[in-house]
Amino acid sequence: MSSKKYITTPIYYPNASLHMGHAYTNIVADTIKRFNLLDGKDAVMSTGSDEHGQKIQSKSKEEGESPKAYVDKIVKNFVCLWEKLDISYDFFNRTTSSNHEEFVGNIFTKLQNKGYIYSGTYIGYYCVSCETHYSEEKYLENDKKCSNCGKDLKRIEEESYFLKVSEFNDWVKEYLEKSIDITPENRKKELINNFLNEGLRDLSISRTSVEWGIPVPNSKESTIYVWFDALLNYLSGIQYDIEKKTAKYWDSDTNIVHILGKEITRFHCVYFPIILKMLGARLPDKFIAHGWLITEKGKMSKSLGNIIDPISVIQEYGSDPLRFYFSNNIRFNEDSKFSIDLLKESYNTNLVNLYGNTVSRTFKMIQNLYDGKVPKYYESLVIHSEFKKDIDELFSSYLENFRNDDSIEATKKIIELLRKTSKYIDESKPWTFKEKSNEISTILNLCFQATYLASTMLMPITTRGSQKYFNALDVKTPSLFSDIPLSFDNIQIIDKINLYDRKK
């Protein structure tokens, strides 16, 4: 098993402020990273901004600014959002950084020297918004529109450098079928049936019509195609050594997981592995390609006017409700609904009623009967062993789910644990015990165990509420799962607790 974990998100295009879909992707990545840190791994996360290309060139001109001044301004908003969402990234990769630009130029030269890049003329169609090429056949097949955003395509004829991806069609097809883990599984079939079975065409990777980009080495007129540039951030950001073919977080002891939206699987799951193969680099372990967020108007997008600003939602609800919603109410294998009403329902039902009330009831009963000191657990009381078994099994399942990068299933185990705890309280009726006894001692100890474990399990997700829980105790917040005490006897509750306030 690998001792290190490298989790990446796409780098986002700073032609506008980020929306809820971007928040979703980064929350998934951050929860997986935080879990792995608790699990004892050296885990890191990268995100960033994709700052070159025609969209930025055009948008900055509209704003009356240089492209660099424009992206500098927008990127500040990215950083602000990630801070407010408690996203704990380790690498923020900007494609305009001198390190990245030099790295991309060196990769271009390396592949050119190996015979994988050649010059020619590109004739085809291009979506400026999605930075995507279309052949004549695909142009007609899609009614002359971009299949992703629906906008008109632009005909292009220009001198270009091409990457020989066609030579790797059979290899990448076999790689998808047999080697790489893509979640959900149906994304593989989509790529193979809709793309690879037709045969890859060599990829145009330069532009003469776009000034705002990394210059092609030894060329006065051409800049490097934004997608080729952007994909290499996963290597440049961690100081990948091109000659040694390794980096601290890109070696055989690192589990590499890329998290992305389903609309960019072709670039990540086909072109990126081919580039790595050309370089002789190791390949990623997994791609998680999630669905879209949708509203009543369909996919969340600026053109439909159904964007929900994450900053305003955080100001109203805080970060925990959003982080929890995207860990509990979303499915990777399908498009998922999001609205303020659904967020509020999830928050009140799960964080306020279930988590908050279960913790509050448990603390109050221990404070009333035992002055806040967790009483002893008597293992001999077999009548309560079933609930103890439930606690242990759900925690084990949670670990297994998260170790497979399935934060959604892992969160279900937390909810199930809290529901079983609430039911256990209702059925055992601890409030009816007027005096101390081995039985009430065991009941309250188990209730405390369950809330302690649930709060630990929630640490990668609800970063603030779970910390508030541990602040009410006389013990340190666990920084590792191995810090969880073997016995909960005599832990002192030192403060009253109200984890979350209901939203009306």
Secondary structure, DSSP 8 states (H G I E B T S, - for coil): --SEEEEE---B-TTS---HHHHHHHHHHHHHHHHHHHTT-EEEEEEEE---SHHHHHHHHHHTS-HHHHHHHHHHHHHHHHHHTT---SEEEETTSHHHHHHHHHHHHHHHHTT-EEEEEEEEEEETTTTEEE-HHHHHHTTTB-TTT--B-EEEEEEEEEE-GGGGHHHHHHIIIII-EEESTHHHHHHIIIIITT----EE-EESS--SS-B-TT-SS-EE-HHHHHHTHHHHTTT-BTTTTB-TTSSTTEEEEEEEEGGGHHIIIIIHHHHHHHHT----SEEEEE--EEETTEE--TTTT----HHHHHHHH-HHHHHHHHHHS--TTS-EE--HHHHHHHIIIIIIIIIIHHHHHHHHHHHHHHTTB-----TT-GGGHHHHHHHHHHHHHHHHHHHTT-HHHHHHHHHHHHHHHHHHHHHH-GGG--S--HHHHHHHHHHHHHHHHHHHHHTTT-HHHHHHHHHTBSS---SSGGGS-S--TT-BB-S---------
